[in-house]
């Protein structure tokens, strides 16, 4: 029996000893243990590991690479599994967790066939739902690292240019949306031209992401170069990063693309993750997107991202793209749930399409763990604040 007496710190709870996600609270770097956090400062972690968590951020740990990540996780499993509290152990609350690492670069992919086909049918009703390049390369765009914010940060309704029947106008978006996604936090040595098998050692952990989107701005600006201001105003990420090693038994084969891929994207045994997401809109569950339905793997995404010589650096955040499944209640955006606003979602008796000021969106997720346990991904939550009218 563990010395940590917390009913949420058991193997059948998302944040039991099988998960141990990393975050940063006012006392420094910590791991989440149930509904509390264990500060790493003061623990006897050894000469190699202690400097990696001494700076009050995960940056040094991200840069240290896979051997250090595995060594620290093994030591922490030993500490939290002990019958008595080790010297220096300090449990604190989860409140006031901050963005745990400096986001270097942010890239958002588009890896769900269901999402891509749904958006294609909504935005291009007279064209092909899926463009011909989609099954040959992981489609993505470079986002804005400086506007990645930690869960709980309010999201101010953005301004932008929109198309109307009278011509373009500028003002607050009327179609504020979410994208429920899974993000991969990169680490290890700076590298380029990664193979899919090498890419695995450049992923430290996994977190939930909400890529807020202004659909009316996006629809006007995205051709021919893709998203810009409709996406760059805010991206929310969980405060706690679940180590990739925690997902050892959650590996699943991705859905087939329907054609061969070029050799630099080929994987001998491709695997995705069996993660179940849940989207709440003002406390009402409106969707349960299945991450196992994603066609392109994060290893292929990193291989493609770096194929031209671009580097993968510690702190890079690679988001999957909207997670959507084949069923209506598995769609990971309100654009899809309301089919472009034509099929409102009933929310506590009210018909809704896109977000209103004061709305709160909360995304959570779990995956299967070893021995029938449950691996948790910390929530990502945000509330819409009114537009700045300056």
N, C-alpha and C positions, 0 to 999 in steps of 0.2 A: 504494500500500500504506500502511495506517495505521501510525502510530508505536506503536499499542497492540498489543503482541505477546501475544495471548491466543487460543488455538484456539477459544474459545467466543465470540469477537468477530468473527464472519463472517456474511455475509448468510444463510447456510443454517442458522444457529443462532438460537434464540429471542431472544437478547440481543445481537445484532449491531448495527451502526450504524443499521439501519432502525427500531430500537425505542427505545432511550434512555429508559428509565423513570426517574422521579425518586424519590429517597428521602432519608433522613437517617441518617447514621452518626455515630459520636462526633466526627469532624472537621467535621461540618456538612452542608449540603445537597450532594447528589451525584447523578450519573447512573450507572446501572449499565452497564458495558461488559464484556460477557462475564461472567466469574466474579469481576470486581473492580469497584470503584466509583471514579469520577473525581470528586474533590472540586472544587466550583465556586469555593471561595474561592481567591484568588490568581490566577485566570484573568482575562485582559483582556476583560471582557464589556461594558464601556461604562458611562457614568454612569447611564443609565436602568435597566439590568439589575442591576448589582452590588448596589444596596440591597435588591433583592427576594429575594436569597438570603443576606443577611448575618446573619439572625436565628437561624439554626439550626433553621428549620422552613419548611414550604412556605406558611405562611399569607399572607405578603405577596405571594408570587407568585400564589396563587389569587385574591387580591383584585384583581390588576392587570388581568386580563381578556385576551381573545383576542389583541389586537395584541402585547402583551408576551410571551404564550406562544409565538406564532409567531416573533417576533424572537429569543427565547432559543433555541428549538429550531434555527432556521437557523444561529445562531452556534455552537451545540454540534456540529451536523453538520459544520460547517467545521473546528472544532477537532479532532474525533476522526478526521476524514478526512485530516488533514495528514500529511505524510511524517515530520516530526520533531516531537518534543514541544514544545508552546508553553511560554513562560516561565510558571512558577508551577504547572505541571501536577503533580498528586500522585495516584497510584493507591493505593488502600487496599483492605482486605478487606471482605467483605459482612457479616461477623459483627457482632452487636450493633446492627443497624439498629433504629430505634425507630419508633413511630407518627409518620408524617411531617407530620401536620397536626392541628390542633385540630378535632375533629368537632363541628360546630355542631348540626345536627339530623340524625336518622337516620330514614329512612322505608323500609319494606320492602313491596314490591309482590307481586303474585300473578299473574304474567303468562304463565305456561305453561298452555295449555289441557290438555295431557296431565297435568300435576301437579294442576291443579284438579279434573279429572275423576277421577283416581285417588284423591285425598283424599276427594272426595265419595262415591265408591263404598265407601271404607273406613269413613268416619265416619257416613255416612247410607245404609246398604245398601238401605233401603226407599224412599228418596227419589230425586229427580232428581240425577244426578251433577254437573251444572253448573247453578248457580242462575241465574235469568233475567237478573240484572243484569250478569253477568260479561262478556257480549259488548258491553255498552254503556258501560262505564267501567272504568278500571284500578283494580282492588280493591287496597287497601293498608292499612297501619296504621302509627301513629307508634311507633317503637321507642325505645330508651334509649341516647342518645349516649354517656353516661358509662361504659357497659360495652362499648364498641367497643375491642377490643384488637388489638395487632399480632400478625402471624403468629409462632408459636413460643411464645406465652403459654399456660401450662397452663390447662385449663378444669376448675374444681372442680365435681364433681357437685352440682347444685343441690337444695335442699329445696323442697317445695311440698305443696299439699293435693291428695290423690288420692281418687278414688271407689273404694270396695270394696263387697262384698256386705253388709258389716257397717256401712256408712256411711263418711263421709269420714275419712281419716287424714292425718297430717302426717309427712313424712320425706323421705329422698333419693329422687329419681326412679328408677324402675326401667326407664324407656323413654327413655334419652338418645339423641338422634338428631342428624343433621346436615341442613343444607340447602345444597347447592352452588349458589352464586349469582354473578352478576356485578354489581359495584357501580360507580356513576358518581359521581365526586368533582366537586362544583360549585364555581364561582368566578365572577369578574366582579362587576359592580355588583349591589347588592341590588335585587331586582325582584319584581314580582307580576303576575298575570294574563298570563303568557307565552303566546304562540302556540307551536305546535310548531316553526315555523321559527325563532323567537327562542330557543327552549330550547337549541338546539345551541351557541350562543355562551356558554351558562352551564355547560357541562361541560368541565372541565379534562382529566380523564383517567379511565382505567378500571382496576379492580383486582378481584381475586377476593375473594369474601366467603363465609364459612361461618356461617350463622345457626343456632347450636346451639339445639336445641329439646328440651324435656321433654314428650314426647307424652302421658303419663298426666296431667300437670298441665294441659296444654293442653286435653285432651279434656273435663275436668271444668269448667274455668273459661271456655271460649271462647264459650258461649252466654249472653246474646245480644250481647255487645259485642266479641267477638274476643279475640286473644291478649293476655296480660298477663305473669304471672310465669313462664309456661312458655317465654317467649322472651327475657325482659329480662336474664338473668343473664350472657350473654356473646355477642358477635358478633365473629368474627375477620376481619381484613382483611390483605391482602398488605402487605409493607413497602415495595413499589415500585409507583408509580402510572404506568402506561403512558399517554402522551399520546393524546388522542382522534385527533390528526392522524396517528398511526402506523397507523390503521385505514382509511386512505383507500380502499384497494382491497378491503376486507373487507365492504363494504356489500352487503346482500342485502334483497330484498323480504320482509316478514314474512308469515306465513300469514294468509289472509283470515279475518275474524271471522264472516262469514256474514250481516252486516247493515250498513247504513250507521251511521256514528257522528254525533253532534251536531256542528255546525259548529266548535265550539271545540276539538275533538279531530281534526278532519280535516287530513290532510296531502296535499299535491299529489303528492309522490313519497315515500311512507313507506319508511324503511329501518331494518333491524336490522343486526346484526353476525354474520358467519360465524365464530364462535368455537367451537372444540372443547375441551370440558372433559374432565378425567380424574380420577376419584376413586379413591384408594388407601386401603385399610383394613388397617392393620398391614403395609404393603408389598405387598399384593395388589390389583391393579386390579379393582374390582367394578362400575364404571360409566363410561360415556363420554357424558355428556349434551351434546346439541347446542344451543348458544345460538340458532342460526338458527331454531329452532322456536318462539321466543317470539312471542306474538301481539301484545302491546302494546309499542310502542317507548319508549325512554327519553324521547324528545321529547314523546310523548303523556302519559307519566307526569308530567313536569314541568309540562306545560300543565294537567293535571287537578289536580295538587297545589296550584297557585297560582291556580286559577280562581276561588276564593272571596275572593281578596285576600291570602291567606297568602304570605309572602315566601320567595324562594329566596336563600340567603346563601352567601358563600364558606365552604367547609368542610362544607356539607351533603353527606351521604352518602345516595344513592338506590340501594337494592338492587333487583334485578330480581324477586326471588322465586325459588323453587326452579326450577332448569333441568332439565326432564325431556323426553325424546323419546318416540316411540310404542313403541319396543321395551323389553323388560324390562331389558336391560343399558344403557339410556339414562336410567334413573330417578335423580334427584338427591337422594334421601333414602332412609334405611334403612326408614322407614315404608312407602314404596312398594316397595323392593326385596324386603322380607320380607312384603309385603301385610298390614300390621298385626300382624306377628309370626306369621302363620299359615303362611308359606312361608319357612323359614329359608334364609339364605345360607350356602353351604359355604365356609369360610375355612380353608385349610390342613388340611382333613379334619374340621374342627369345624363344627357347625351353629350359626349365630349369627343374632340378630335385631337387638337394639339394643346400644349401646356398653357395654363393661365398663371398670372402672378399669384404667388402664395402656394402653388402646387408643390408637392414633395414627391420625389421618385427615389425609391430604395431598391437596390439590386443585391441579392445574396446568391450564394452557390455552395454546393457540396459535391464531393466525389467519393467513390468507394476507397476505403483504406485497407490496410493489412488486417487479416483476422476478422473481417466483418465490421471494422471500425469505419468512422465517417471523417473524411478530411474536409475542413472548412476553408472557404475563402471569405475574408472579412468583407462586410457590407461596403458598398459605395452609395452614398446618399447625398442628395442636393435639393435645395428649395429655390424656386424661382423668385428673384427679387425684381421689382419694377424697373423699367428702363431708366437710365440716367438722362434726364431731360435738359441737361446743360446745353 
